[in-house]
């Protein structure tokens, strides 16, 4: 078994990363963050000390929709972007994300 990240272990156990980090520190392990890695023997000891809550149910795939020719919308049309005015977006205007600054004055 390879090293496991704390957040992956927390997800597997169904608890918060902060709880796993606290328990590992109580066990004498050095972990700084949820991205820290844990060796296989430590993972085994932690699993024994913290039995997992009920494991999340494995989701079965949703049934596929019936394939009938009566639908008027096509998948390509549903995935197409919304129509725009055709004008290119200008950088630095207040129209886009993070673009709350007014345009620079012309000299």
N, CA and C atoms as a LAMMPS dump frame, in Angstrom:
ITEM: TIMESTEP
0
ITEM: NUMBER OF ATOMS
321
ITEM: BOX BOUNDS ff ff ff
-5.0000000000000000e+02 5.0000000000000000e+02
-5.0000000000000000e+02 5.0000000000000000e+02
-5.0000000000000000e+02 5.0000000000000000e+02
ITEM: ATOMS id mol type element x y z
1 1 1 N 0.848 -1.177 0
2 1 2 C 0 0 0
3 1 3 C 0.892 1.238 0
4 2 1 N 0.568 2.207 -0.8
5 2 2 C 1.339 3.435 -0.9
6 2 3 C 0.913 4.398 0.204
7 3 1 N 1.596 5.518 0.243
8 3 2 C 1.232 6.538 1.22
9 3 3 C -0.154 7.08 0.877
10 4 1 N -0.876 7.466 1.922
11 4 2 C -2.238 7.967 1.75
12 4 3 C -2.299 9.374 2.322
13 5 1 N -2.977 10.254 1.655
14 5 2 C -3.147 11.618 2.157
15 5 3 C -4.219 11.625 3.244
16 6 1 N -4.066 12.545 4.189
17 6 2 C -4.981 12.625 5.324
18 6 3 C -6.406 12.868 4.846
19 7 1 N -6.582 13.754 3.866
20 7 2 C -7.939 14.054 3.407
21 7 3 C -8.591 12.845 2.731
22 8 1 N -7.79 12.014 2.062
23 8 2 C -8.344 10.803 1.438
24 8 3 C -8.795 9.822 2.504
25 9 1 N -7.999 9.706 3.552
26 9 2 C -8.332 8.817 4.656
27 9 3 C -9.589 9.301 5.367
28 10 1 N -9.703 10.608 5.562
29 10 2 C -10.89 11.18 6.208
30 10 3 C -12.138 10.91 5.378
31 11 1 N -12.01 11.051 4.077
32 11 2 C -13.152 10.8 3.187
33 11 3 C -13.571 9.342 3.27
34 12 1 N -12.575 8.457 3.293
35 12 2 C -12.857 7.026 3.384
36 12 3 C -13.557 6.682 4.699
37 13 1 N -13.137 7.33 5.79
38 13 2 C -13.729 7.062 7.095
39 13 3 C -15.037 7.811 7.314
40 14 1 N -15.325 8.769 6.443
41 14 2 C -16.577 9.525 6.553
42 14 3 C -16.538 10.574 7.647
43 15 1 N -15.351 11.117 7.937
44 15 2 C -15.214 12.153 8.959
45 15 3 C -14.383 13.291 8.404
46 16 1 N -14.324 14.406 9.149
47 16 2 C -13.58 15.571 8.692
48 16 3 C -12.079 15.339 8.814
49 17 1 N -11.331 15.968 7.941
50 17 2 C -9.87 15.863 7.95
51 17 3 C -9.294 16.344 9.276
52 18 1 N -9.916 17.382 9.838
53 18 2 C -9.428 17.939 11.095
54 18 3 C -9.463 16.89 12.213
55 19 1 N -10.492 16.054 12.221
56 19 2 C -10.62 15 13.228
57 19 3 C -9.516 13.959 13.033
58 20 1 N -9.26 13.585 11.786
59 20 2 C -8.208 12.607 11.485
60 20 3 C -6.851 13.172 11.881
61 21 1 N -6.593 14.444 11.571
62 21 2 C -5.32 15.062 11.932
63 21 3 C -5.12 15.064 13.444
64 22 1 N -6.156 15.394 14.184
65 22 2 C -6.073 15.408 15.644
66 22 3 C -5.758 14.019 16.173
67 23 1 N -6.441 13.007 15.652
68 23 2 C -6.207 11.638 16.103
69 23 3 C -4.781 11.191 15.778
70 24 1 N -4.295 11.521 14.581
71 24 2 C -2.926 11.159 14.208
72 24 3 C -1.908 11.835 15.124
73 25 1 N -2.16 13.084 15.467
74 25 2 C -1.256 13.785 16.364
75 25 3 C -1.281 13.16 17.759
76 26 1 N -2.464 12.725 18.203
77 26 2 C -2.574 12.027 19.485
78 26 3 C -1.8 10.713 19.45
79 27 1 N -1.728 10.1 18.275
80 27 2 C -1.008 8.838 18.109
81 27 3 C 0.502 9.069 17.97
82 28 1 N 0.923 10.353 17.965
83 28 2 C 2.341 10.659 17.873
84 28 3 C 2.851 10.848 16.462
85 29 1 N 1.967 10.954 15.511
86 29 2 C 2.372 11.149 14.118
87 29 3 C 2.475 12.638 13.814
88 30 1 N 3.411 12.998 12.952
89 30 2 C 3.615 14.386 12.569
90 30 3 C 2.846 14.676 11.286
91 31 1 N 1.764 15.422 11.409
92 31 2 C 0.992 15.852 10.238
93 31 3 C 0.756 17.35 10.359
94 32 1 N 0.953 18.045 9.252
95 32 2 C 0.766 19.495 9.248
96 32 3 C -0.578 19.909 8.667
97 33 1 N -0.999 19.193 7.644
98 33 2 C -2.232 19.59 6.963
99 33 3 C -2.933 18.357 6.417
100 34 1 N -4.09 18.589 5.826
101 34 2 C -4.862 17.495 5.242
102 34 3 C -4.162 16.915 4.025
103 35 1 N -3.175 17.624 3.497
104 35 2 C -2.424 17.132 2.347
105 35 3 C -1.218 16.288 2.755
106 36 1 N -0.948 16.201 4.056
107 36 2 C 0.173 15.384 4.529
108 36 3 C -0.085 13.923 4.189
109 37 1 N 1 13.177 3.968
110 37 2 C 0.854 11.759 3.661
111 37 3 C 1.126 10.927 4.899
112 38 1 N 0.527 9.734 4.924
113 38 2 C 0.637 8.832 6.059
114 38 3 C 1.068 7.467 5.525
115 39 1 N 2.032 6.845 6.201
116 39 2 C 2.523 5.517 5.814
117 39 3 C 1.471 4.443 6.072
118 40 1 N 1.578 3.339 5.359
119 40 2 C 0.612 2.243 5.454
120 40 3 C 0.42 1.705 6.871
121 41 1 N 1.478 1.466 7.665
122 41 2 C 1.254 0.955 9.022
123 41 3 C 0.465 1.928 9.902
124 42 1 N 0.686 3.224 9.685
125 42 2 C -0.036 4.239 10.45
126 42 3 C -1.504 4.249 10.024
127 43 1 N -1.747 4.098 8.731
128 43 2 C -3.12 4.045 8.222
129 43 3 C -3.852 2.868 8.853
130 44 1 N -3.187 1.721 8.919
131 44 2 C -3.803 0.525 9.505
132 44 3 C -4.152 0.774 10.971
133 45 1 N -3.215 1.381 11.729
134 45 2 C -3.478 1.659 13.147
135 45 3 C -4.621 2.648 13.311
136 46 1 N -4.678 3.642 12.443
137 46 2 C -5.75 4.632 12.533
138 46 3 C -7.1 3.991 12.233
139 47 1 N -7.144 3.141 11.216
140 47 2 C -8.403 2.463 10.878
141 47 3 C -8.885 1.593 12.037
142 48 1 N -7.944 0.961 12.744
143 48 2 C -8.328 0.155 13.9
144 48 3 C -8.829 1.042 15.033
145 49 1 N -8.211 2.213 15.203
146 49 2 C -8.596 3.132 16.27
147 49 3 C -9.891 3.867 15.961
148 50 1 N -10.165 4.095 14.691
149 50 2 C -11.361 4.846 14.276
150 50 3 C -12.125 4.043 13.241
151 51 1 N -12.933 3.091 13.662
152 51 2 C -13.691 2.335 12.667
153 51 3 C -14.58 3.291 11.863
154 52 1 N -14.657 3.026 10.612
155 52 2 C -15.408 3.905 9.707
156 52 3 C -16.878 3.907 10.07
157 53 1 N -17.465 5.054 9.87
158 53 2 C -18.911 5.125 9.97
159 53 3 C -19.446 4.284 8.825
160 54 1 N -20.714 4.124 8.744
161 54 2 C -21.24 3.286 7.677
162 54 3 C -20.681 3.768 6.351
163 55 1 N -20.102 2.881 5.569
164 55 2 C -19.524 3.308 4.3
165 55 3 C -20.599 3.875 3.389
166 56 1 N -20.25 4.897 2.612
167 56 2 C -21.243 5.484 1.728
168 56 3 C -21.71 4.454 0.71
169 57 1 N -23.009 4.435 0.44
170 57 2 C -23.511 3.456 -0.519
171 57 3 C -22.957 3.721 -1.906
172 58 1 N -22.689 2.669 -2.607
173 58 2 C -22.192 2.787 -3.967
174 58 3 C -23.387 3.096 -4.858
175 59 1 N -23.314 4.214 -5.527
176 59 2 C -24.43 4.635 -6.369
177 59 3 C -24.46 3.795 -7.638
178 60 1 N -25.624 3.251 -7.912
179 60 2 C -25.765 2.506 -9.155
180 60 3 C -26.02 3.506 -10.272
181 61 1 N -25.567 3.204 -11.467
182 61 2 C -25.766 4.152 -12.566
183 61 3 C -27.251 4.364 -12.843
184 62 1 N -27.585 5.597 -13.16
185 62 2 C -28.972 5.927 -13.456
186 62 3 C -29.379 5.25 -14.764
187 63 1 N -30.624 4.854 -14.854
188 63 2 C -31.063 4.22 -16.1
189 63 3 C -30.974 5.206 -17.256
190 64 1 N -30.568 4.714 -18.393
191 64 2 C -30.431 5.551 -19.578
192 64 3 C -31.817 5.95 -20.079
193 65 1 N -31.952 7.19 -20.566
194 65 2 C -33.256 7.607 -21.088
195 65 3 C -33.604 6.813 -22.342
196 66 1 N -34.893 6.673 -22.555
197 66 2 C -35.359 5.929 -23.722
198 66 3 C -34.899 6.64 -24.985
199 67 1 N -34.518 5.872 -25.968
200 67 2 C -34.037 6.458 -27.216
201 67 3 C -35.19 6.511 -28.216
202 68 1 N -35.901 7.589 -28.184
203 68 2 C -37.007 7.756 -29.115
204 68 3 C -36.717 8.898 -30.062
205 69 1 N -37.3 8.886 -31.222
206 69 2 C -37.077 9.939 -32.199
207 69 3 C -37.998 11.123 -31.998
208 70 1 N -38.784 11.152 -30.927
209 70 2 C -39.763 12.205 -30.756
210 70 3 C -39.182 13.467 -30.139
211 71 1 N -37.981 13.405 -29.637
212 71 2 C -37.392 14.578 -28.986
213 71 3 C -36.955 15.582 -30.045
214 72 1 N -37.219 16.867 -29.8
215 72 2 C -36.824 17.891 -30.758
216 72 3 C -35.462 18.47 -30.422
217 73 1 N -35.036 18.408 -29.173
218 73 2 C -33.736 18.948 -28.792
219 73 3 C -32.668 17.887 -29.001
220 74 1 N -31.535 18.327 -29.478
221 74 2 C -30.425 17.405 -29.661
222 74 3 C -29.393 17.668 -28.576
223 75 1 N -28.569 16.69 -28.239
224 75 2 C -27.552 16.929 -27.213
225 75 3 C -26.619 18.067 -27.587
226 76 1 N -26.299 18.226 -28.87
227 76 2 C -25.408 19.301 -29.29
228 76 3 C -26.073 20.653 -29.058
229 77 1 N -27.369 20.75 -29.296
230 77 2 C -28.078 21.999 -29.089
231 77 3 C -28.173 22.317 -27.607
232 78 1 N -28.34 21.305 -26.776
233 78 2 C -28.437 21.533 -25.341
234 78 3 C -27.105 21.987 -24.773
235 79 1 N -26.011 21.537 -25.356
236 79 2 C -24.698 21.885 -24.845
237 79 3 C -24.135 23.149 -25.478
238 80 1 N -24.822 23.714 -26.466
239 80 2 C -24.322 24.897 -27.158
240 80 3 C -24.359 26.102 -26.225
241 81 1 N -23.384 26.985 -26.317
242 81 2 C -23.382 28.183 -25.468
243 81 3 C -24.504 29.129 -25.871
244 82 1 N -24.878 29.975 -24.944
245 82 2 C -25.948 30.934 -25.203
246 82 3 C -25.483 31.931 -26.26
247 83 1 N -26.414 32.426 -27.036
248 83 2 C -26.083 33.378 -28.087
249 83 3 C -25.664 34.701 -27.463
250 84 1 N -24.701 35.355 -28.081
251 84 2 C -24.237 36.657 -27.607
252 84 3 C -24.455 37.671 -28.703
253 85 1 N -24.142 38.907 -28.411
254 85 2 C -24.364 39.961 -29.386
255 85 3 C -23.359 39.919 -30.527
256 86 1 N -22.316 39.131 -30.403
257 86 2 C -21.329 39.025 -31.46
258 86 3 C -20.176 39.99 -31.284
259 87 1 N -20.295 40.942 -30.359
260 87 2 C -19.207 41.891 -30.121
261 87 3 C -18.172 41.24 -29.217
262 88 1 N -16.888 41.434 -29.518
263 88 2 C -15.873 40.831 -28.654
264 88 3 C -15.848 41.514 -27.291
265 89 1 N -15.536 40.734 -26.279
266 89 2 C -15.46 41.283 -24.923
267 89 3 C -14.228 42.168 -24.818
268 90 1 N -14.353 43.259 -24.075
269 90 2 C -13.231 44.17 -23.899
270 90 3 C -12.638 43.958 -22.521
271 91 1 N -11.33 43.842 -22.454
272 91 2 C -10.656 43.663 -21.174
273 91 3 C -10.741 44.947 -20.372
274 92 1 N -10.913 44.814 -19.07
275 92 2 C -10.912 45.97 -18.195
276 92 3 C -12.258 46.633 -18.042
277 93 1 N -13.3 46.138 -18.675
278 93 2 C -14.616 46.716 -18.5
279 93 3 C -15.311 46.019 -17.358
280 94 1 N -16.414 46.567 -16.945
281 94 2 C -17.102 45.999 -15.793
282 94 3 C -18.013 44.835 -16.166
283 95 1 N -17.885 44.287 -17.353
284 95 2 C -18.783 43.233 -17.781
285 95 3 C -18.371 41.83 -17.389
286 96 1 N -17.112 41.567 -17.089
287 96 2 C -16.689 40.2 -16.84
288 96 3 C -16.287 39.961 -15.406
289 97 1 N -15.925 38.727 -15.11
290 97 2 C -15.511 38.421 -13.745
291 97 3 C -14.219 39.153 -13.397
292 98 1 N -14.228 39.802 -12.269
293 98 2 C -13.05 40.527 -11.84
294 98 3 C -12.839 41.833 -12.584
295 99 1 N -13.715 42.167 -13.501
296 99 2 C -13.556 43.371 -14.301
297 99 3 C -14.396 44.512 -13.76
298 100 1 N -14.216 44.877 -12.52
299 100 2 C -15.037 45.927 -11.919
300 100 3 C -14.417 47.296 -12.051
301 101 1 N -13.222 47.39 -12.653
302 101 2 C -12.563 48.672 -12.84
303 101 3 C -13.113 49.366 -14.07
304 102 1 N -13.252 50.676 -14.029
305 102 2 C -13.638 51.393 -15.252
306 102 3 C -12.455 51.425 -16.219
307 103 1 N -12.705 51.641 -17.485
308 103 2 C -11.617 51.686 -18.464
309 103 3 C -10.639 52.807 -18.148
310 104 1 N -9.384 52.618 -18.53
311 104 2 C -8.365 53.633 -18.309
312 104 3 C -8.666 54.864 -19.167
313 105 1 N -8.374 56.062 -18.647
314 105 2 C -8.641 57.281 -19.451
315 105 3 C -7.736 57.323 -20.673
316 106 1 N -8.266 57.851 -21.748
317 106 2 C -7.525 57.986 -23.001
318 106 3 C -6.645 59.224 -22.919
319 107 1 N -5.427 59.146 -23.439
320 107 2 C -4.568 60.341 -23.428
321 107 3 C -4.434 60.953 -24.774
